[in-house]
Amino acid sequence: MLRAPFSRPAINMSRLSVVIFLAAVFSSSPLESQRRVPRFEDYPVATTYRGESRPPNVSGMDEFEVHSCFGDDPAAYANKQPNFAGHYIVQSCSCGTGCHSVVLWDAATGRTIGGGLPFGAINVGPFSGNGNEAQILYGGEQYGPESTLMIVDGCLSESCDCATRYYNFARGQFRLILTQSVRLPRGCSTRGPALRP
């Protein structure tokens, strides 16, 4: 029997299937599944509102929230330019030292989006570090007029749930994309007990 000088060895299909299966499993291992940090340019807006901005419609907000966000005159905010997601205006509202929340409104209509935000009040500190560590001061919110990405860095509602969270704002809703752990303040070994700046 003559053999061709370059004959191929027989392929064992069951071994090939196992190799493909293992490659798929290991490609989604914890090292591979660490997601890339979202960037503003990853979430661009299609258009940016350039018209005259309307003041926020505060009719659905309680008096304390209106005052902590807009002072005595919400109408004075009519000329602010959109600073988030193409046609929204983000306004920071004080809830005490190191604590704030945000309200957004559509620059074209004045419609506000407030209490339904998934992150609520944010504590940014400053907080004491654990042991001899330096003081902790979180970054709060980061956003821009040409992106639907909002980055929220801090502790949620006076808790030890401290992280950097990345949200995409689409169709009037925030969707959490990624949560990254951060250094926790003194007294926070887990994300359970309440904390104070």
N, C-alpha and C positions, 0 to 999 in steps of 0.2 A: 504494500500500500504506500503510495506516494503522498507525502504531506507538503503542503504549500509552505515555503520558507517563512512566511509571515502570517501564520494563521492566528486567529483570535482565540483566546481561551473562552470557554463557555461562561456566560454570566449567570450567576446564581441569583435568581429574582428575589428569593426570600431574604438573602443577605442585603441586596440592594434596597429592598423595602425597609429593612431595619435601619440601614445607614441613613436613608432619607428621613425616617421617623425621628431618629436621634438628632439629626441636624436641625429639624424643625423645633424639637423640644429645647435644645441648647441655644438656639438662636433667640428664644424668648426667655432665656434665663434672667435672673435678677440683674446681672451686669449689662445684658443687652437691652433689658426692658426699661432702663432708666431713660426717661423721656428728655428730649432736648428742651431747654428752657425756652418758652415762647418769647418772641420778640415782637415789637410793635409792627414792624413791616410784614410779619406773618399774617396780620389781621387788618388789611387795608380797607378803607371805606370807598365806596364807588363814587360818591359825590360829597361835597362840603357845602353847607348852607351859607350863602353870602348875603341874604336879605337882612332886613331890619329884625332884630331880636325882640321877641315879646317878653314881658315880665312873667315870672312864675305865677301860675294859678295856684294859690295857697288855700283854696276853699276846702280841700280835704285834709288839711293839716291842723293839728291842735295849736293853740295860741303859744305855748311854750316852744314848740318846734319852730314855728314861724319866727319868733323873736330870736331864738338861738341861731337860726340860719340867715335871717335877713334883717335883723334889727327891727326898727319901727316902720320901715318903708320898703316892702318888697317891690314896689313899682320902680324904685331907683335902680333895680337890676335889669331893666329893660334893654340897656345898650351893651350888655356884656356879649362878647363874641363866643361862638361855640368853641369849647375846649376839649370835647370828647366825641368820638364816634360820628364825626361829620356834622351833626346838627344838634348836639346836646350840650348843655352847660352844667358843669359839676360845681356845686357850692358846698364848702365845708361848714359844718354846724358844730358849735361847741357843746360838750356835755361834761365839762370839768377839766381840771388840770391833766394834760396828757391824753385826754379823751375827746374824740369827735366822731361825728357821723357825716354822711354826705347825702345830699338830695340832688337829683338831676332834673332838668326840665328841657323840653324840646324848644329850641330857640324859635322855631317857626310857629308853634301853637301855644306855648306856655304851659302845656300839660306837664305836671310834675310826676316824678317817680321817686318815692321816698321810702317809707317804712317797709316795703316789700323787698328791699335789697338783701341778698343772702348773707352779707357780712355784718349788718347792723352797726352798732357802735364799735369803734376801734380804739384800743389803748395803745399808744405809741411810746409811753414812758415820759421821762427817763425812769428806769428801774435799776435797782441795785443788782449787781451780778452775784453769782454764787461764789462764796469764799473771797478770794483776793482778785477776782476778775473785775474788769472795768465795767463801768455803768453801761446799761443797755438802752439804746434809743432806736426804735424802729422807724422805718421810712414812711409809713402811712400809705397813701394812694399815689400811684403814678399812672398817668394816662396822657393821651394826646388827641388833637382834633382830627387827625387823619388815620386813626386806628380804633378798632372796637375792643382792643385789649385793655383791661384794667388790672394793675398789679396792686394787691393789698398786702402790706407788710405790717404786722402788729398782732396784738392779742384781742380776741373777740370778747366783747361785753364783759369786762372785768373778770375774765377767766384765765386759766393757764393754757388755753387753746391758742398758742402763739405759732405763727407760721408766715411764710410768704405764699400768698395764693394768687393764681393767675386765672382771670375770668375773661370769657368772650361775651360781649354784649350783642345779641342778635335777636331781632323780632321782639324788642322790648323786654328781653329776659337776660339775666346773667347766667352763664353756664360755667361751672368750675372746670378748668382744664388741667391744672396741676397744683399740688400743694408741696412745698418744700419746708422741711424742718428748719428751725432757727434756734439760736441759743436762748434758753429759758431764763427768766428772772429768778432771783433768790426766792425760795419757798415753793418753786414749781419743779417737782421732780417728774411729774406726769402732767397730763392735760386736764386735771380734775379741779383742784381747789381754786377759790377766788383769789385774786391778787389786787394789790393797790400800788399805784406809782409811788 
